[in-house]
Amino acid sequence: MIEELLPPGVTSSEAFDDAAPAPLFPAEAALMEGRRARRRRQFATARACARRCLTDLGGRPVALLPGPGGAPRWPSGVVGSITHCEGYRGAVAARASTVSALGIDAEPVGPLPKGVLSLITSPEERAELAELTSADPSVPWDRVFFSAKEAAYKAWYPATGIWLGFRDATLALSAAGTFEATLRPPVPTPVDPVYRGRWLVGPELVLTAVAR
């Protein structure tokens, strides 16, 4: 599914369960010690997807440990992103010489928990969501909105190391399957704060991706 949202030069791998064997590197296994078995399986499957992406780029499988902020540390010269939710684990990667930033997110189809929407949106964004919902109520627009902001942040943070909250971005969604996120960092940076991406809704999943 995720490949539908990606430009040329980006590799992807995904899984919809944890049935396939997914051994961890020792440092990754140590990181998962004490975690619930379900969480360990999700982590392992997602890392296996990421290593397949690295292999497709001509690299070798390596341990992918979290860096500052929790984002995985990819090998030098590679950018990538990992996501997982109920029923989905996925990863994307590309050469940094081809793509400067990547961010993906997966969410289950269905409305956000009560109260979340008001925490992550401005009044203007909620008005936009209301218009989209009125035009096509079959799309879980609040989930798409949440996921798109997540994907934009995942692309932003590795490039800047600057943490942002949901209110630090203004998102414009298009019914045509695209979006644009304008981020507002607390300090000036040389990184372009506008991220464009694509979204897709399947029977059970919302997927979003940012690549530039």
N, C-alpha and C positions, 0 to 999 in steps of 0.2 A: 504493500500500500504506500509506504513512505516514499518510494522511488518516484511516484507520480508528482511529488512536490519539489523535486530536486533538479538543479541544472546539470549539464554535462560536467564531468570531472569530479563529481561527488559519488562516492561509493556508499552503499547502504546494506544493512542486514537486519532482519527482524524475525521474531518468534512469537507465537501466540500461546505458548505454554512452556513449561520447564521440563519437558519429557526427554529432550536430547541431553546426553552427558555434557557437562560443562565444567571441566576441572579448573581450579583456581591456582594462580601462582602462590607460593608460600606467604608472601607479604599480603596478598589479598585475603587469603584464608585467615590470617591472623587478625585482619581488620574485621572480619565477620564473626570472630569468636564471641560467643555469648548471645548472638542474635538469634531470633526465631528461625526455625528451619525454612519456613516459607520465604522470609526475607533473604536468607542465604541463597536459596534457589533462584529467586528473581535477580539478585545481584550477579550470580554466576552466569545465568543465561544472557543477561545484558552485556556482561564483559565478553562472553563468547561471540556475541554479535559484533562487538567493537573490534575484536581480534580478526574476525573475518574481513572486516572493512580494511584493516591494516594490510592483511595478506593480499587483498584485491588491489591495493595501491603498490604492491611489490615490496612491502616491508615485512618484518618478522613479528610474530606475536610477542608481546611484552606485557608485563604487569601494568595495569592502569589504576593508579592509586589517586585518591582525592587530593587536590591541592587546596590552597586557601579558598574559602567559600564553598568547598565541597565539590567543585567542578573537577572532572578527571584530568589528570596531567597526561597529555598526549606526547608521543615522541617528538623530538625537535623536527621542525619542518612540516608538521601535520596539524591540522585543526579538525575538531570533531565535536560530537555531542551524543549523549546517551539519554534515553528516557525509558521509563517503565510504568505501567499501571495495571490494573486488573485485566488480564487477558492479552497483554501486549508488552513486549520488550523490543527495543530497537536502538540502532546506532547508525551514525553517518560519519564519514571522514573524507578529507580531501587534502591534497598538497597545499601548503600555505602559499605557494607560488601561483596557485590556480584560484583558490578561494581564501579570502582573508578572515571570514567569520562564519560560523555555523551554529545554529541552535534549533533543536527539535523538541516537541512535547507531544505526549499522548494523554488523553483523558477519556474516561468512560462517558458514553452518551447519557445524557440526563441532566436535569437542572442542578445548578450549584446548591450547596447547602444554604439554608435560610440565613440571611444576614451577610453572606460573603460578598454578594454583588455590590452592596453599598460601600464595602471596605476597599474595593479594588477599582472603582470607577468614579468619575466626576459626574455631576448632573448632566453635562452635555453628552457624555458618553452613554449615560442611561437613556437619554432621549433618543440617541442614535439607535441603541438596541431596541427600544420600543418600536421605532419605525421599521426596523428589519423584521422584528417579530410579527408586526402587523402585516407586512408584505408576504412573509413566508413562515408561518408558525411551525412548520415541520422541522426546521433547523434549530438545534439547541444553541441559540446565539450566545447566551451567557457563558456556556462552556467553551465555545469557539473563542470568545473574547478573552477569557481567562488563559486558555492555552496559547493564544497568539502572544500575549504579554510574556508568558513564561518563555516561549521560544526566543523572543527578542532579548530578554535578559540573559538567556544562556549564550547568545551570540555576543552580547555586550561585555559580560563580566571577564571572560578570559582575556579580552583585548585591553581592558582598562584596569582591572582589579578594584573597580569602584562599585560598591553595593548600592542597589536602588530598590525602592519599594514599588508596589503596584501603582501608587499615585504619582510616581515620578515618570510616568509615560502617558502619552495621549495616543489612543489607538483609533484608527479609522478602518472599519471593516467594509469590504465590498461583497455583495451577493454573488459576484463572479468568481469567488474563491481566492481573493487576494486580500492583503491588509498592509497597512503602513503604520509603524510605531515610531513616534518621536519622543526620544528620551531626554530627560532634563537632569543631568548630573549636577551635584552640588558645587563642583569646581570645574573650570574649563579644561577640556582635553582636546588633543588633536584628532580624536576619533569622531567620524561623522555620526551624529546622534540619531539619524533617520535610518530605520531598518525596514525593509520590505520583505514580505513573505507570502506564503500561500497556505490555504487551509483545505481540509477535506473531512467530510463526515461520512462514515460508514454505518452499517447497521448497529454496531456496538461501540464504535470508537470515534473520537475526534482527534485528528492529527494536524499539527501545524509545523511549518519549517521556515527558517530564515537562512538565506545564503547570499553572501556578497563577496 
